[in-house]
Each structure stands twice: as C-alpha cells, then as structure tokens.
Amino acid sequence: MISQRAEKAERPAVVLLSGGLDSATTAAIARRNGFAVYALSIDYGQRHHFELEAARQVARSMEACGHVILDVDLAQLGGSALTDAFDVPKDRADAEMSQGIPVTYVPARNTVFLSLALAYAETIAAADIFVGVNAVDYSGYPDCRPEFIAAFEQLANLATKASVEGQRKCTIHAPLIDMTKAEIIRLGTELGVDYGMTHTCYDPNDEGISCGRCDACQLRRKGFAEAGLRDPLVYQSK
C-alpha cells in the first residue's frame, strides 16, 4: 500500500493500473482531472507478471494515495494464452489482428477487474472508476467496447449499497476508448507519463525484456511510430 498525500479538494477515484501504457495514461488523465488516484492492480496469474512491478513504479510516479495489488488467480481457470500453456501469437499482420477474438483474450477479465474496482471504490467512498480500455487499436477483446462499459456502469448502480441508498452514483470512466494508440501516446507525453517504466509485452523473456512481436508490442511500436516519438523500451532481437 502506498500512503501519500491526498488533497482535501480532490475526489477519490479507483484507477485500474496494469502497468501498461494505456493504464498509465489513464491514471495521468485522472490526476489531470483533479482526482486523487487510488490504484488497483491484479495479479491474475499472467505470464507477463513483470507488469506488476511496472504498476508499482507508475503508481509512485503518479503520487497515488493508495495502491492495492490483489491476488486473483485466473490461471486456475485457464482458457487464455496469457494464463495457460498456449503460444502467444507473434508477427501477426494488422488485418489478422483485427479479425476475431485472439487466444490472448482472458475470459471475463475486465468484468472481474471492474467488479473488484467497484468493491474498492465503495470502501473508500469513491464514485469514480477509471479503466484504460480502448476500442480502436485493440485486438478484438469484447470487454473493451463502449457497450460493455455502459452496461457495467448500469450494473454498478444497481449492485452497491452506496448507489441503492442514494449516497453516490458510480461513473465508469474510459477516457481512451475512442483514441488511437498514437493519440494516447501523444496525450500521455503531454501529461508527463514516463513510458519507459511501463510494460506492454504479452511474452517477455525471463529478464522482462519485451518480445517486440506479440500483438501488444506491435500495437505499441506502431503507436509510437505514428506519434512521431521514440519508444523508450528495449526489445529482444529476433
């Protein structure tokens, strides 16, 4: 848990923080908008567990008022290349990445994560939850769509004591949902995000060095190129 300053004028908000580029940018947006950031990261048995250390670094850099890392082992359920013994796809073309739902989809992951964020928000009297989902430069995940976010917000306002008793109405913020990766990177750079401390790769080596070839790495590298900026990460050689 990080215990740092929280300005009295700031409203608390839970930010789902994976340690990746998108969630780091989302945390920066929450800060810019005057929220006190309470970060929530999930250790779900992901093969790219290096992202959790990245999340710690990002939380510190954002002066998070709190950072909770929950252990929810979705690897026990399997069903994804991120939590099971499937191979992570590499070197896929843009057209291939945009078709169908890939094996890196983790069943119901964002539903689980947002449910945990909702529980955290209720315990700290927060009405706002930020999540870095994106429906433009993404790999076909059904739980990254605007329809999903709207439906979960409706659920949140039916499912909690705070909403039912009229204390607070929950708002799910997905500020990146209609942005390209290049737009996200430009905005994050303007907000001072240090992308060198983020972790994106689905299949890093034992030292945590990104493969540069999985869908996540390719989308990241393309985003930096289109933004006209240098990606600070070092990648494995092919």
C-alpha positions in Angstrom: 0.0 0.0 0.0 1.3 3.5 -0.9 0.4 6.1 1.6 1.0 9.6 0.2 -0.7 12.9 0.2 -4.3 13.3 -0.8 -5.5 16.9 -1.3 -8.8 17.5 0.5 -10.2 19.2 -2.6 -9.6 16.0 -4.7 -12.2 13.4 -5.1 -11.0 9.8 -4.7 -11.1 7.6 -7.8 -10.1 4.0 -8.3 -7.8 3.5 -11.3 -7.2 0.0 -12.7 -3.5 0.0 -13.2 -1.9 -2.9 -15.1 1.4 -1.2 -15.5 0.9 -0.9 -19.3 0.9 2.2 -21.5 -2.8 2.6 -21.6 -3.4 2.3 -17.8 -0.5 4.7 -17.0 -2.1 7.3 -19.4 -5.5 6.8 -17.8 -4.0 7.4 -14.3 -2.4 10.6 -15.6 -5.8 11.7 -17.0 -7.5 11.0 -13.7 -4.9 13.2 -11.9 -5.2 16.0 -14.5 -9.0 16.0 -13.9 -8.5 16.6 -10.2 -9.0 13.1 -8.8 -6.9 11.5 -6.0 -5.7 8.3 -7.6 -6.2 5.0 -5.7 -4.6 2.4 -7.9 -5.7 -1.2 -8.2 -3.6 -3.9 -9.8 -4.4 -7.6 -10.2 -2.0 -10.5 -10.1 -4.1 -12.9 -12.1 -1.5 -15.5 -12.9 -0.5 -13.6 -16.1 2.7 -14.8 -17.8 3.8 -11.2 -18.2 3.9 -10.7 -14.4 6.6 -8.1 -14.9 3.7 -5.6 -15.5 3.0 -5.6 -11.7 6.4 -4.1 -10.9 5.7 -1.6 -13.7 2.4 -0.8 -12.0 4.2 -0.1 -8.7 6.6 2.3 -10.4 3.7 4.0 -12.2 1.7 4.3 -9.0 4.6 6.0 -7.3 5.2 8.4 -10.2 1.6 9.4 -10.1 1.7 10.0 -6.4 -1.1 7.6 -5.8 -2.8 7.9 -2.5 -3.1 4.1 -2.4 -2.1 1.1 -4.4 -3.6 -2.3 -3.8 -2.4 -5.4 -5.6 -4.9 -8.2 -5.4 -4.1 -11.9 -6.0 -6.9 -13.4 -8.1 -5.5 -16.4 -9.8 -7.4 -16.7 -13.1 -4.7 -19.1 -14.3 -6.6 -21.8 -12.3 -9.4 -21.4 -14.9 -7.0 -21.2 -17.9 -8.5 -20.5 -21.3 -6.0 -17.9 -22.5 -2.5 -17.7 -23.8 -1.8 -15.2 -21.0 -2.7 -17.7 -18.3 -2.4 -21.1 -19.9 0.1 -23.1 -21.9 -1.0 -21.7 -25.3 1.6 -20.0 -27.5 1.3 -16.2 -27.7 0.7 -15.2 -31.3 3.7 -13.4 -32.9 4.3 -11.3 -36.1 0.6 -11.0 -37.0 -0.3 -8.6 -39.7 -2.7 -5.7 -38.9 -5.5 -7.4 -40.8 -5.1 -10.6 -38.9 -5.0 -8.8 -35.5 -8.3 -7.0 -36.4 -10.2 -10.2 -37.1 -11.8 -12.4 -34.4 -11.0 -12.7 -30.7 -7.4 -13.9 -30.2 -6.2 -16.5 -27.8 -4.7 -13.8 -25.6 -8.3 -12.9 -24.5 -8.7 -13.8 -20.8 -12.3 -14.9 -20.2 -14.3 -12.2 -18.4 -11.1 -10.4 -17.3 -12.4 -6.9 -17.4 -15.7 -7.9 -15.8 -13.8 -9.4 -12.9 -11.4 -6.4 -12.7 -14.1 -3.8 -12.7 -16.1 -5.8 -10.1 -13.0 -5.6 -7.8 -12.6 -1.9 -8.6 -16.2 -1.4 -7.7 -15.7 -3.1 -4.3 -12.5 -1.0 -3.7 -14.4 2.2 -4.7 -17.2 1.5 -2.3 -14.8 1.0 0.6 -13.0 4.4 0.0 -16.3 6.2 -0.7 -15.3 6.8 -4.4 -17.9 7.4 -7.0 -15.5 7.2 -10.0 -13.6 4.3 -11.6 -11.1 4.7 -14.4 -10.2 2.0 -16.8 -7.8 2.1 -19.8 -9.8 0.1 -22.3 -9.5 1.0 -26.0 -11.9 0.1 -28.8 -9.8 1.4 -31.7 -6.2 0.0 -31.6 -7.1 -3.2 -29.8 -7.0 -6.9 -30.5 -10.7 -7.8 -30.7 -11.5 -8.1 -27.0 -15.2 -7.9 -26.4 -14.8 -6.4 -22.9 -13.1 -3.3 -24.4 -16.1 -2.0 -26.2 -18.2 1.1 -25.2 -21.3 -1.2 -24.9 -19.6 -3.2 -22.2 -18.5 -0.1 -20.2 -22.1 1.3 -20.4 -23.6 -2.0 -19.3 -21.2 -2.3 -16.4 -21.9 1.2 -15.2 -25.6 0.4 -15.2 -24.9 -2.8 -13.2 -22.7 -0.9 -10.7 -25.5 1.4 -9.9 -27.8 -1.5 -9.2 -25.4 -3.6 -7.2 -23.9 -1.5 -4.4 -25.1 -0.2 -1.1 -23.9 3.3 -1.9 -25.9 3.6 -5.1 -29.1 1.9 -3.8 -29.1 4.2 -0.7 -28.5 7.3 -2.9 -25.1 8.1 -1.4 -23.2 8.0 -4.7 -23.8 7.3 -8.3 -20.9 5.3 -9.8 -19.3 6.5 -13.0 -17.0 4.3 -15.1 -14.5 6.5 -17.0 -12.9 5.0 -20.1 -11.1 8.1 -21.5 -9.1 6.2 -24.1 -11.9 4.2 -25.6 -12.2 6.2 -28.9 -8.5 7.1 -29.2 -5.8 5.6 -31.4 -2.6 4.4 -29.8 -0.7 7.3 -31.3 -3.2 9.8 -29.8 -2.9 8.0 -26.4 0.9 8.3 -26.5 0.8 12.0 -27.5 -1.6 12.8 -24.7 0.3 10.8 -22.2 3.6 12.5 -23.2 1.9 15.9 -22.8 0.8 14.8 -19.3 4.4 13.7 -18.4 3.9 10.0 -18.4 7.2 8.1 -18.4 6.6 5.3 -20.8 10.0 3.8 -20.0 8.6 2.4 -16.8 5.6 0.8 -18.4 5.3 -2.8 -19.6 3.2 -3.9 -22.6 4.5 -7.3 -23.8 2.5 -10.4 -23.5 5.5 -12.7 -23.7 8.7 -11.2 -22.2 11.8 -13.2 -21.6 13.0 -14.1 -18.1 14.6 -10.7 -17.6 11.3 -9.0 -18.5 12.5 -7.7 -21.9 9.7 -7.3 -24.3 9.5 -9.6 -27.4 8.6 -6.9 -29.8 6.5 -9.3 -31.9 3.3 -10.1 -30.0 0.1 -8.1 -30.8 0.6 -5.8 -27.8 4.2 -5.0 -28.7 3.3 -4.4 -32.3 0.5 -2.0 -31.5 2.7 -0.1 -29.1 5.6 0.2 -31.6 3.2 1.3 -34.3 1.6 3.8 -32.0 5.0 5.4 -31.2 5.9 5.5 -34.8 2.7 7.2 -35.8 3.0 9.6 -33.0 6.5 10.5 -34.2 8.0 9.7 -30.9 10.7 7.3 -29.7 9.6 4.2 -27.7 11.9 4.2 -24.7 11.6 0.4 -24.3 14.3 -2.0 -25.4 13.1 -5.1 -27.3 14.5 -8.6 -27.9 16.4 -9.2 -31.1 14.5 -11.5 -33.5 
